[in-house]
Amino acid sequence: MSRIAKYPVSVPDKVQVTVDKSKLVVKGPLGTLEQAIGSGVAVKVENGKVTFAATDETKEANALSGTLRATVANMVHGVKEGFSKKLTLVGVGYRAQAQGNKLNLSLGFSHPIVHALPDGGQVAAEVRGYKPPEPYKGKGVRYADERVTLKETKKK
């Protein structure tokens, strides 16, 4: 049995998990998510916990049970609390201002960058894509927990 699949996923209040034949549905205050269940995994919902077990002893079923357990744990977290990623701007004169549903960025270019903010999605990755941290001075848009390894400059 997979080491990850051994541990059940606890379902908090305000979150409902239902299992059909080949589909698992997680509903919460922030939305509804669906996940297909493979044929090699048995899923049970009992007493506020979701358990996973491989139906046969194959390596693929064992791996799939652990993967499904991790995915469902992320789904439960996502519909209850959501996910967030913090960004930091490193560089002289780098600024960001929110105006309504638009984000104005000054990132050292000759023009300001205007990014439209959607309701969800990968906004942090898109904003970081405008000016990722460069390896010599470390200037750019970073994730808050990101560590940038600086390269040594060329010697004469």
LOGU-16797 format. One record per residue (C-alpha): residue number from 1; residue in three letters; z, x, y. Coordinates in steps of 0.5 Angstrom, whole numbers. Each point is the difference from the previous one (the first is absolute). Layout:
<NUM,"ALA",<Z,X,Y>>
...
//
This chain:
<1,"MET",<0,0,0>>
<2,"SER",<-1,2,7>>
<3,"ARG",<5,3,4>>
<4,"ILE",<-1,-4,6>>
<5,"ALA",<-1,-6,-4>>
<6,"LYS",<7,0,-3>>
<7,"TYR",<3,-2,7>>
<8,"PRO",<-1,-7,2>>
<9,"VAL",<-2,-2,7>>
<10,"SER",<5,-4,3>>
<11,"VAL",<-3,-7,4>>
<12,"PRO",<4,-1,7>>
<13,"ASP",<2,-7,3>>
<14,"LYS",<-6,-3,3>>
<15,"VAL",<-5,4,-4>>
<16,"GLN",<-3,-4,-6>>
<17,"VAL",<-4,3,-6>>
<18,"THR",<-4,-4,-5>>
<19,"VAL",<-4,2,-6>>
<20,"ASP",<-6,-3,-3>>
<21,"LYS",<-4,2,-6>>
<22,"SER",<-4,6,4>>
<23,"LYS",<3,0,7>>
<24,"LEU",<7,1,3>>
<25,"VAL",<1,-3,7>>
<26,"VAL",<5,2,5>>
<27,"LYS",<2,-4,6>>
<28,"GLY",<4,1,6>>
<29,"PRO",<2,-1,7>>
<30,"LEU",<-6,5,2>>
<31,"GLY",<-5,-2,-4>>
<32,"THR",<-3,-1,-7>>
<33,"LEU",<-3,5,-5>>
<34,"GLU",<-3,0,-7>>
<35,"GLN",<-1,5,-5>>
<36,"ALA",<-4,0,-7>>
<37,"ILE",<4,1,-6>>
<38,"GLY",<-3,5,-5>>
<39,"SER",<-1,-3,-8>>
<40,"GLY",<5,6,-2>>
<41,"VAL",<6,-2,4>>
<42,"ALA",<5,-6,0>>
<43,"VAL",<4,-2,6>>
<44,"LYS",<6,-5,0>>
<45,"VAL",<4,-2,6>>
<46,"GLU",<7,-2,-2>>
<47,"ASN",<6,0,4>>
<48,"GLY",<-3,2,7>>
<49,"LYS",<-3,6,-4>>
<50,"VAL",<-7,2,-2>>
<51,"THR",<0,4,-6>>
<52,"PHE",<-7,4,-3>>
<53,"ALA",<-1,2,-7>>
<54,"ALA",<-6,3,-4>>
<55,"THR",<-3,-5,-5>>
<56,"ASP",<-2,6,-5>>
<57,"GLU",<1,7,-1>>
<58,"THR",<-6,3,4>>
<59,"LYS",<0,5,5>>
<60,"GLU",<-4,-4,5>>
<61,"ALA",<5,-6,-1>>
<62,"ASN",<6,4,1>>
<63,"ALA",<-3,3,7>>
<64,"LEU",<-2,-7,2>>
<65,"SER",<6,-3,-1>>
<66,"GLY",<3,5,5>>
<67,"THR",<-5,0,5>>
<68,"LEU",<1,-8,0>>
<69,"ARG",<7,1,1>>
<70,"ALA",<-1,4,6>>
<71,"THR",<-5,-4,3>>
<72,"VAL",<4,-6,-1>>
<73,"ALA",<6,3,3>>
<74,"ASN",<-4,2,6>>
<75,"MET",<-3,-7,1>>
<76,"VAL",<7,-3,0>>
<77,"HIS",<2,5,5>>
<78,"GLY",<-6,-2,4>>
<79,"VAL",<1,-7,0>>
<80,"LYS",<7,0,2>>
<81,"GLU",<0,6,5>>
<82,"GLY",<-7,2,1>>
<83,"PHE",<-2,8,1>>
<84,"SER",<1,4,7>>
<85,"LYS",<-3,7,1>>
<86,"LYS",<3,3,7>>
<87,"LEU",<-5,5,4>>
<88,"THR",<2,6,4>>
<89,"LEU",<-5,3,6>>
<90,"VAL",<1,7,0>>
<91,"GLY",<-4,3,6>>
<92,"VAL",<0,1,8>>
<93,"GLY",<-2,-6,3>>
<94,"TYR",<-1,-4,-6>>
<95,"ARG",<2,-7,1>>
<96,"ALA",<0,-7,-3>>
<97,"GLN",<1,-7,4>>
<98,"ALA",<-1,-7,-3>>
<99,"GLN",<-3,-5,4>>
<100,"GLY",<0,-7,-4>>
<101,"ASN",<-3,1,-6>>
<102,"LYS",<-4,6,2>>
<103,"LEU",<3,8,-1>>
<104,"ASN",<-2,4,6>>
<105,"LEU",<0,8,-3>>
<106,"SER",<-1,6,4>>
<107,"LEU",<-1,5,-5>>
<108,"GLY",<-3,6,4>>
<109,"PHE",<-7,-3,0>>
<110,"SER",<-4,-1,7>>
<111,"HIS",<0,-7,-1>>
<112,"PRO",<6,-5,-2>>
<113,"ILE",<0,-3,-7>>
<114,"VAL",<1,-8,-1>>
<115,"HIS",<2,-2,-7>>
<116,"ALA",<1,-7,-1>>
<117,"LEU",<6,-2,-4>>
<118,"PRO",<-1,-5,-6>>
<119,"ASP",<5,-4,-3>>
<120,"GLY",<1,5,-6>>
<121,"GLY",<-3,5,-4>>
<122,"GLN",<-1,8,1>>
<123,"VAL",<1,1,7>>
<124,"ALA",<4,6,0>>
<125,"ALA",<-5,3,-4>>
<126,"GLU",<-6,-2,5>>
<127,"VAL",<4,3,6>>
<128,"ARG",<2,6,-4>>
<129,"GLY",<-8,1,-1>>
<130,"TYR",<-2,1,7>>
<131,"LYS",<4,6,1>>
<132,"PRO",<3,3,-7>>
<133,"PRO",<5,6,1>>
<134,"GLU",<-4,6,1>>
<135,"PRO",<3,6,-4>>
<136,"TYR",<0,6,5>>
<137,"LYS",<5,-4,5>>
<138,"GLY",<2,-6,-3>>
<139,"LYS",<-3,-5,5>>
<140,"GLY",<-2,-7,-1>>
<141,"VAL",<2,-6,-3>>
<142,"ARG",<5,1,-6>>
<143,"TYR",<4,-5,-5>>
<144,"ALA",<8,1,2>>
<145,"ASP",<2,3,-6>>
<146,"GLU",<-7,4,-1>>
<147,"ARG",<1,8,0>>
<148,"VAL",<-6,4,3>>
<149,"THR",<-1,7,-3>>
<150,"LEU",<-2,4,6>>
<151,"LYS",<-5,6,-2>>
<152,"GLU",<0,7,3>>
<153,"THR",<-5,1,5>>
<154,"LYS",<-5,6,-1>>
<155,"LYS",<2,7,2>>
<156,"LYS",<-4,4,4>>
//
